Structures are given as C-alpha cells and as structure tokens.
C-alpha cells in the first residue's frame, strides 16, 4: 500500500512497532496493509495530510539510463577494505 504526503511540510508518520516513516512534501512511501489500520496513521489520512493508493505505482519513463542507475554493485561484499602488502 502506498501513502503520499499531500501537505507542504515533512511528516513523521507513526507506524506499528514504534517505527516511523519520514515523508517529505509530495513524496510517496510504502507501508503494509496492517500499518494502514494503525490509529495514528488513520488520523493523518482522515485529516488529508496523507492519501493512500493501492500500490500499483508506475514510475515515469525516462529517455535512458541515468549515470547513477547501474544495476551492478560498485563495492564488493563485506564492506571491509582489503589490504595487501607487508604490515
């Protein structure tokens, strides 16, 4: 389920389990169907600050790949720097 921030200010959306979703103005985020029934979230939807949709979001098509959108990983697995040579 997608939710969209319709207000002109960033929102901190309370989710079940003490988690929060931070949404900037006009931004969309995804929450579970269970989270949509969470009372503080229902209150934000009823006030008009958030809207919900079914989640069939289609990203807008682009003319080509942007420079930072490669499918491969830039960095290797572990995150630790591999060192070589005498220590």
Phi, psi and omega per residue, in radians:
X1 nan 2.306 3.121
X2 -1.736 2.503 3.006
X3 -2.211 2.515 -3.102
X4 -2.163 2.356 3.090
X5 -1.392 1.948 3.135
X6 -1.661 -0.052 -3.140
X7 -1.489 3.004 3.136
X8 -1.712 0.287 3.123
X9 -2.302 2.692 3.082
X10 -1.163 2.501 -3.128
X11 -2.067 2.520 2.971
X12 -1.857 1.825 -3.028
X13 -1.589 2.038 3.130
X14 -1.273 2.342 3.129
X15 -2.088 2.846 3.096
X16 -1.048 2.637 3.122
X17 1.445 0.219 3.121
X18 1.371 0.166 3.139
X19 -1.526 2.846 3.124
X20 -2.364 2.579 3.040
X21 -2.022 2.152 -3.140
X22 -1.700 2.119 -3.124
X23 -2.141 2.193 3.039
X24 -1.324 2.967 3.138
X25 -1.029 2.211 3.106
X26 1.373 0.013 -3.097
X27 -1.511 2.727 -3.119
X28 -2.073 2.467 3.083
X29 -2.356 2.902 -3.129
X30 -1.957 2.395 3.056
X31 -2.327 2.814 3.134
X32 -1.306 2.852 3.096
X33 -1.113 -0.565 3.099
X34 -1.138 -0.679 -3.100
X35 -1.198 -0.495 3.134
X36 -1.073 -0.468 -3.122
X37 -1.524 -0.039 -3.141
X38 -1.161 2.179 -3.027
X39 -0.896 -0.781 3.118
X40 -1.110 -0.579 3.113
X41 -1.242 -0.699 3.092
X42 -1.056 -0.684 3.135
X43 -1.092 -0.730 3.115
X44 -1.167 -0.626 3.118
X45 -1.198 -0.742 3.138
X46 -1.174 -0.530 3.140
X47 -1.328 -0.267 3.127
X48 1.655 -0.037 3.107
X49 -1.235 -0.527 3.120
X50 -2.156 2.588 2.963
X51 -2.172 2.654 3.129
X52 -2.026 2.623 3.078
X53 -2.366 2.991 -3.025
X54 -1.315 -0.177 3.088
X55 1.707 0.112 3.094
X56 -1.548 0.958 -3.089
X57 -1.322 2.262 3.086
X58 -1.934 2.005 3.108
X59 -1.158 2.601 -3.116
X60 -1.253 2.517 -3.079
X61 -1.268 2.518 3.093
X62 -2.013 2.797 -3.104
X63 -1.226 -0.395 -3.128
X64 -3.025 -3.110 3.121
X65 -1.294 2.334 3.057
X66 -1.411 2.782 -3.040
X67 -1.014 -0.554 -3.074
X68 -1.702 0.270 -3.024
X69 -1.921 0.668 3.118
X70 -1.259 2.620 -3.128
X71 -1.490 -0.302 -3.130
X72 -1.458 2.859 3.111
X73 -1.560 2.401 3.114
X74 -1.382 -0.582 -3.043
X75 -1.940 2.574 3.110
X76 -1.253 3.010 -2.957
X77 -0.839 -1.176 -2.816
X78 -1.331 -0.422 -3.100
X79 1.593 -0.251 3.102
X80 -1.497 2.451 -3.116
X81 -1.296 2.315 3.104
X82 -1.447 2.213 -3.130
X83 -1.931 2.516 3.091
X84 -2.293 2.868 3.127
X85 1.660 -3.102 -3.126
X86 -1.288 2.559 3.119
X87 -2.117 nan nan
